[in-house]
Amino acid sequence: MSRLRPFLVLAVLSQLLSACGFQLQGAFTVPEEMQRTYIDTEDSHSLFYRAFRRDLRAAGVNVVDSMDDATAVFTIYFDETGQRVLSVSARNVPTEFEVFYTLSYGLMGGDETLIDVQDMTMVRDYTYDATLVLGKAKEEAVIRDALVQDLVRIILKQISVR
C-alpha cells in the first residue's frame, strides 16, 4: 500500500488541477493566415522589430521580405523608446528615471483585419545614483530589453488567441 501512495497522491492532484481549469501555458499557435508574414516597418533595426521577427520565426512563421509573397502583414506604425526624469534631488540632480517603450501596430490577413490598429506603452522606472553611472546605464538597457520582451509576448498572445 505504501508503494501506491505516491501514485494515488499524483492522481488526486492531477484531477484537482484539471477540475479547476488549470492548463499549462502552451506555445504560440500561428493562425493559418500568418504562415507567410511580412513585417511592415520604417525601422528594421529597432529592438522590437528584431525580437518580434525572431519570436515569429521560432514559432514556425515564415517571415518574408516582400509584401507580395505574404499571406499576412504585421504593420508597425510607431516604434519609440526613451527615458524621462521622474524625480530630482534638492540639488536638482536626477534621482529616478522612467524607461518607456511605445508601439502602434496592426495585423492584416489578406483582406481581413486580424488585429485593429492598437497603441501600447510599457513603462518601468529605476532609481539613479551618479556614483554608479556604468551600472545604471546597464540597468536601463536591461529594463528596455525586458519591456520589448513583454510587448512581444503580449502581442503574440493576442495573435494566438485569435
C-alpha positions in Angstrom: 0.0 0.0 0.0 2.9 2.4 0.8 4.1 1.9 -2.8 0.8 3.0 -4.3 0.5 6.1 -2.1 2.7 8.4 -4.3 0.7 7.4 -7.4 -2.6 8.0 -5.6 -1.4 11.4 -4.5 -0.3 12.3 -8.0 -3.6 11.0 -9.5 -5.6 13.1 -7.0 -3.5 16.2 -7.6 -3.9 15.9 -11.4 -7.7 15.5 -11.0 -7.8 18.6 -8.8 -5.7 20.7 -11.2 -7.8 19.6 -14.3 -11.1 20.3 -12.4 -10.1 23.9 -11.6 -9.4 24.7 -15.3 -5.6 24.8 -14.9 -3.8 24.4 -18.2 -0.1 24.7 -18.9 0.7 27.8 -21.0 1.2 26.4 -24.5 3.4 27.6 -27.2 2.4 30.3 -29.6 -0.1 28.9 -32.1 0.0 30.6 -35.5 -3.2 31.4 -37.3 -3.4 29.9 -40.8 -3.4 33.4 -42.3 0.1 34.1 -40.9 2.0 31.2 -42.5 3.9 33.8 -44.6 4.1 37.1 -42.8 5.6 40.4 -43.8 6.6 42.9 -41.1 6.0 46.4 -42.5 8.1 49.0 -40.6 10.3 52.0 -41.2 12.9 50.9 -38.7 14.1 47.3 -39.3 16.8 47.8 -36.7 14.5 48.6 -33.7 14.7 46.4 -30.6 11.0 45.4 -31.0 11.3 44.5 -34.7 14.3 42.2 -34.2 12.7 40.5 -31.1 9.3 40.1 -32.8 10.8 38.7 -36.0 13.0 36.3 -34.1 10.0 35.0 -32.0 7.7 34.7 -35.1 10.4 32.6 -36.8 10.8 30.5 -33.6 7.0 29.8 -33.7 7.3 28.5 -37.3 6.1 31.5 -39.2 7.9 32.1 -42.5 8.8 35.8 -42.2 9.1 37.0 -45.8 10.9 40.1 -47.2 8.2 41.1 -49.7 4.6 42.2 -49.2 3.7 40.4 -52.4 4.8 37.0 -51.0 2.9 37.4 -47.7 -0.4 36.0 -46.6 -0.4 38.4 -43.7 1.1 41.9 -43.0 2.0 43.0 -39.5 2.4 46.8 -39.7 4.4 48.7 -37.1 3.1 52.3 -37.4 5.1 53.8 -34.5 8.0 52.3 -32.5 9.7 54.6 -30.0 11.7 54.2 -26.8 13.3 56.6 -24.4 13.6 57.7 -20.8 12.3 60.6 -18.7 13.3 62.1 -15.4 10.8 61.2 -12.7 12.3 63.0 -9.7 15.2 65.2 -8.8 17.1 65.8 -5.5 17.2 69.1 -3.7 20.3 69.9 -5.7 18.4 69.4 -8.9 20.2 66.0 -9.7 18.0 63.3 -11.2 17.3 60.5 -8.7 14.7 58.5 -10.6 14.1 57.7 -14.3 11.3 56.2 -16.2 12.1 54.0 -19.2 9.3 53.6 -21.8 8.6 51.7 -25.0 5.6 52.8 -27.2 4.3 50.8 -30.1 1.5 51.2 -32.5 0.7 48.2 -34.7 -1.9 46.3 -36.7 -2.3 42.9 -38.4 -4.0 42.2 -41.8 -4.5 38.7 -43.1 -5.3 39.0 -46.8 -8.3 41.4 -46.9 -9.3 40.7 -43.3 -8.2 42.8 -40.3 -6.9 40.3 -37.7 -5.9 43.0 -35.2 -7.1 46.6 -35.4 -4.5 49.3 -35.0 -3.6 49.4 -31.4 -1.3 51.6 -29.3 0.6 50.1 -26.4 3.1 51.7 -24.0 5.0 49.9 -21.3 6.8 51.8 -18.6 9.3 50.9 -15.8 11.2 53.1 -13.5 14.5 52.9 -11.7 16.5 54.9 -9.2 19.6 56.7 -10.3 22.8 57.2 -8.5 25.5 59.4 -10.1 28.3 57.4 -8.5 27.1 54.2 -10.3 26.8 55.6 -13.8 28.0 52.5 -15.7 25.8 50.1 -13.7 22.8 52.3 -14.1 23.3 52.5 -17.9 23.4 48.7 -18.0 20.2 48.6 -15.8 18.5 50.9 -18.3 19.4 48.6 -21.2 18.2 45.5 -19.3 14.9 47.3 -18.4 14.4 48.3 -22.1 15.0 44.7 -23.2 12.5 43.4 -20.7 9.9 45.9 -22.0 10.5 44.7 -25.5 10.1 41.1 -24.5 6.9 41.9 -22.6 5.5 43.7 -25.7 6.4 40.8 -27.9 4.8 38.3 -25.5 1.6 40.3 -25.2 1.3 40.7 -29.0 2.0 37.1 -29.7 -0.7 36.2 -27.1 -3.2 38.5 -28.9 -2.4 36.8 -32.2 -2.6 33.3 -30.7 -6.0 33.9 -29.0 -7.4 34.9 -32.4 
